[in-house]
Every structure is written in C-alpha cells, then in structure tokens.
Amino acid sequence: MIPSGPTLGVTESQRRGFLSVQVERARQDAKWGIQYHNVIEWLAILNEEQGELAQQCLRSHFGNVVSPELRAEAVQVAAVALAFIEAIDERRIRR
C-alpha cells in the first residue's frame, strides 16, 4: 500500500488511483503471468488498452453521461504502462 500524508503530498484520489492500478497489475499477472514482450508488442498492447479507453470516452462524450467503464479502462491503461515500465527496469524486453 502507498502511504499517504502531508509530507508525501499524496491526495486521497491519488491514493485510490495508485491502489486501483496496483490491484489491476496483480490481476494481470495472475491472468497472464510474467510477460516477456519486445517493445513493439508492448506498444501494441498499450495501444489496444488505450483504444478501449477512447471508446469509453466517446460514449461518455456523445452519450452526455460518464460511462461506468471509463475509470476501469483508465486504470487498465495505467496498469499496462506500469507493466511495460517494470519490464524495461527488470530487463524483460525481448529483442
């Protein structure tokens, strides 16, 4: 869990967001295992998730109501981006 408090400057919304991304990362690892992709594959995965987020944004905009799936899709984009960062840092990027 990410600590919060005045010295860290973490807001309640940030804490909830970080926790949601952490939970989604754990769900992804449980579903897919540790991933070993090349950078193009990571980009494709991230873009696929971003496309799903874009669909929810369009539904919210043109439906004039916030889609219930909007936050979940944003969390998935952040979690995939974090997984990509982890792969880079842990040198799990295939050539």
Rosetta constraint file for C-alpha pairs under 8 A:
AtomPair CA 1 CA 19 HARMONIC 6.87 0.50
AtomPair CA 2 CA 15 HARMONIC 6.72 0.50
AtomPair CA 2 CA 18 HARMONIC 7.39 0.50
AtomPair CA 2 CA 19 HARMONIC 7.35 0.50
AtomPair CA 3 CA 15 HARMONIC 7.90 0.50
AtomPair CA 4 CA 8 HARMONIC 6.26 0.50
AtomPair CA 4 CA 9 HARMONIC 7.24 0.50
AtomPair CA 4 CA 10 HARMONIC 5.32 0.50
AtomPair CA 4 CA 11 HARMONIC 7.21 0.50
AtomPair CA 4 CA 12 HARMONIC 7.80 0.50
AtomPair CA 4 CA 15 HARMONIC 6.95 0.50
AtomPair CA 5 CA 9 HARMONIC 6.25 0.50
AtomPair CA 5 CA 10 HARMONIC 6.28 0.50
AtomPair CA 5 CA 11 HARMONIC 7.89 0.50
AtomPair CA 6 CA 10 HARMONIC 7.16 0.50
AtomPair CA 10 CA 14 HARMONIC 6.04 0.50
AtomPair CA 10 CA 15 HARMONIC 6.48 0.50
AtomPair CA 11 CA 15 HARMONIC 6.20 0.50
AtomPair CA 12 CA 16 HARMONIC 6.20 0.50
AtomPair CA 13 CA 17 HARMONIC 6.08 0.50
AtomPair CA 14 CA 18 HARMONIC 6.00 0.50
AtomPair CA 15 CA 19 HARMONIC 6.09 0.50
AtomPair CA 16 CA 20 HARMONIC 6.08 0.50
AtomPair CA 17 CA 21 HARMONIC 6.26 0.50
AtomPair CA 17 CA 75 HARMONIC 7.57 0.50
AtomPair CA 18 CA 22 HARMONIC 6.13 0.50
AtomPair CA 19 CA 23 HARMONIC 6.16 0.50
AtomPair CA 20 CA 24 HARMONIC 6.15 0.50
AtomPair CA 20 CA 75 HARMONIC 6.66 0.50
AtomPair CA 21 CA 25 HARMONIC 6.06 0.50
AtomPair CA 21 CA 75 HARMONIC 5.57 0.50
AtomPair CA 21 CA 76 HARMONIC 7.22 0.50
AtomPair CA 21 CA 78 HARMONIC 6.50 0.50
AtomPair CA 21 CA 79 HARMONIC 5.25 0.50
AtomPair CA 22 CA 26 HARMONIC 6.36 0.50
AtomPair CA 22 CA 79 HARMONIC 7.29 0.50
AtomPair CA 23 CA 27 HARMONIC 6.29 0.50
AtomPair CA 24 CA 28 HARMONIC 6.12 0.50
AtomPair CA 24 CA 75 HARMONIC 7.24 0.50
AtomPair CA 24 CA 76 HARMONIC 6.70 0.50
AtomPair CA 24 CA 79 HARMONIC 6.20 0.50
AtomPair CA 25 CA 29 HARMONIC 6.21 0.50
AtomPair CA 25 CA 79 HARMONIC 5.44 0.50
AtomPair CA 25 CA 80 HARMONIC 7.53 0.50
AtomPair CA 25 CA 82 HARMONIC 7.93 0.50
AtomPair CA 25 CA 83 HARMONIC 7.22 0.50
AtomPair CA 26 CA 30 HARMONIC 6.14 0.50
AtomPair CA 27 CA 31 HARMONIC 6.15 0.50
AtomPair CA 28 CA 32 HARMONIC 5.83 0.50
AtomPair CA 28 CA 33 HARMONIC 7.33 0.50
AtomPair CA 29 CA 33 HARMONIC 4.53 0.50
AtomPair CA 29 CA 34 HARMONIC 5.98 0.50
AtomPair CA 35 CA 87 HARMONIC 7.68 0.50
AtomPair CA 35 CA 92 HARMONIC 7.59 0.50
AtomPair CA 36 CA 87 HARMONIC 7.38 0.50
AtomPair CA 36 CA 92 HARMONIC 5.42 0.50
AtomPair CA 36 CA 93 HARMONIC 5.84 0.50
AtomPair CA 36 CA 94 HARMONIC 6.15 0.50
AtomPair CA 37 CA 41 HARMONIC 5.72 0.50
AtomPair CA 37 CA 42 HARMONIC 6.11 0.50
AtomPair CA 37 CA 92 HARMONIC 7.35 0.50
AtomPair CA 37 CA 93 HARMONIC 5.55 0.50
AtomPair CA 37 CA 94 HARMONIC 5.44 0.50
AtomPair CA 38 CA 42 HARMONIC 6.32 0.50
AtomPair CA 38 CA 93 HARMONIC 5.07 0.50
AtomPair CA 38 CA 94 HARMONIC 4.48 0.50
AtomPair CA 38 CA 95 HARMONIC 5.76 0.50
AtomPair CA 39 CA 43 HARMONIC 6.09 0.50
AtomPair CA 39 CA 93 HARMONIC 6.70 0.50
AtomPair CA 39 CA 94 HARMONIC 7.66 0.50
AtomPair CA 40 CA 44 HARMONIC 6.18 0.50
AtomPair CA 41 CA 45 HARMONIC 6.20 0.50
AtomPair CA 42 CA 46 HARMONIC 6.11 0.50
AtomPair CA 42 CA 84 HARMONIC 6.40 0.50
AtomPair CA 43 CA 47 HARMONIC 5.98 0.50
AtomPair CA 44 CA 48 HARMONIC 6.08 0.50
AtomPair CA 45 CA 49 HARMONIC 6.41 0.50
AtomPair CA 45 CA 80 HARMONIC 7.62 0.50
AtomPair CA 46 CA 50 HARMONIC 6.11 0.50
AtomPair CA 46 CA 77 HARMONIC 6.50 0.50
AtomPair CA 46 CA 80 HARMONIC 6.07 0.50
AtomPair CA 46 CA 81 HARMONIC 6.60 0.50
AtomPair CA 47 CA 51 HARMONIC 6.00 0.50
AtomPair CA 48 CA 52 HARMONIC 6.54 0.50
AtomPair CA 49 CA 53 HARMONIC 6.40 0.50
AtomPair CA 49 CA 73 HARMONIC 7.18 0.50
AtomPair CA 49 CA 76 HARMONIC 6.76 0.50
AtomPair CA 49 CA 77 HARMONIC 5.51 0.50
AtomPair CA 49 CA 80 HARMONIC 7.88 0.50
AtomPair CA 50 CA 54 HARMONIC 6.12 0.50
AtomPair CA 50 CA 73 HARMONIC 7.85 0.50
AtomPair CA 50 CA 74 HARMONIC 7.89 0.50
AtomPair CA 50 CA 77 HARMONIC 5.95 0.50
AtomPair CA 51 CA 55 HARMONIC 6.29 0.50
AtomPair CA 52 CA 56 HARMONIC 6.52 0.50
AtomPair CA 52 CA 73 HARMONIC 6.60 0.50
AtomPair CA 53 CA 57 HARMONIC 6.23 0.50
AtomPair CA 53 CA 70 HARMONIC 6.51 0.50
AtomPair CA 53 CA 73 HARMONIC 5.05 0.50
AtomPair CA 53 CA 74 HARMONIC 6.05 0.50
AtomPair CA 53 CA 77 HARMONIC 7.61 0.50
AtomPair CA 54 CA 58 HARMONIC 6.18 0.50
AtomPair CA 55 CA 59 HARMONIC 6.19 0.50
AtomPair CA 56 CA 60 HARMONIC 6.07 0.50
AtomPair CA 56 CA 67 HARMONIC 6.14 0.50
AtomPair CA 56 CA 69 HARMONIC 6.66 0.50
AtomPair CA 56 CA 70 HARMONIC 5.33 0.50
AtomPair CA 56 CA 73 HARMONIC 7.68 0.50
AtomPair CA 57 CA 61 HARMONIC 6.04 0.50
AtomPair CA 57 CA 67 HARMONIC 7.55 0.50
AtomPair CA 57 CA 70 HARMONIC 6.68 0.50
AtomPair CA 58 CA 62 HARMONIC 5.89 0.50
AtomPair CA 58 CA 63 HARMONIC 7.82 0.50
AtomPair CA 59 CA 63 HARMONIC 5.35 0.50
AtomPair CA 59 CA 64 HARMONIC 7.83 0.50
AtomPair CA 59 CA 65 HARMONIC 7.83 0.50
AtomPair CA 59 CA 66 HARMONIC 7.81 0.50
AtomPair CA 59 CA 67 HARMONIC 6.53 0.50
AtomPair CA 60 CA 64 HARMONIC 5.61 0.50
AtomPair CA 60 CA 65 HARMONIC 4.96 0.50
AtomPair CA 60 CA 66 HARMONIC 4.57 0.50
AtomPair CA 60 CA 67 HARMONIC 5.12 0.50
AtomPair CA 60 CA 70 HARMONIC 7.95 0.50
AtomPair CA 61 CA 65 HARMONIC 6.82 0.50
AtomPair CA 61 CA 66 HARMONIC 7.53 0.50
AtomPair CA 66 CA 70 HARMONIC 7.09 0.50
AtomPair CA 68 CA 72 HARMONIC 7.98 0.50
AtomPair CA 69 CA 73 HARMONIC 6.16 0.50
AtomPair CA 70 CA 74 HARMONIC 6.31 0.50
AtomPair CA 71 CA 75 HARMONIC 6.14 0.50
AtomPair CA 72 CA 76 HARMONIC 6.26 0.50
AtomPair CA 73 CA 77 HARMONIC 6.31 0.50
AtomPair CA 74 CA 78 HARMONIC 6.33 0.50
AtomPair CA 75 CA 79 HARMONIC 6.04 0.50
AtomPair CA 76 CA 80 HARMONIC 6.10 0.50
AtomPair CA 77 CA 81 HARMONIC 6.17 0.50
AtomPair CA 78 CA 82 HARMONIC 6.11 0.50
AtomPair CA 79 CA 83 HARMONIC 6.15 0.50
AtomPair CA 80 CA 84 HARMONIC 6.18 0.50
AtomPair CA 81 CA 85 HARMONIC 6.29 0.50
AtomPair CA 82 CA 86 HARMONIC 6.10 0.50
AtomPair CA 83 CA 87 HARMONIC 6.13 0.50
AtomPair CA 84 CA 88 HARMONIC 6.33 0.50
AtomPair CA 85 CA 89 HARMONIC 6.16 0.50
AtomPair CA 86 CA 90 HARMONIC 5.88 0.50
AtomPair CA 87 CA 91 HARMONIC 5.74 0.50
AtomPair CA 87 CA 92 HARMONIC 4.73 0.50
AtomPair CA 87 CA 93 HARMONIC 5.96 0.50
AtomPair CA 88 CA 92 HARMONIC 6.20 0.50
AtomPair CA 88 CA 93 HARMONIC 6.08 0.50
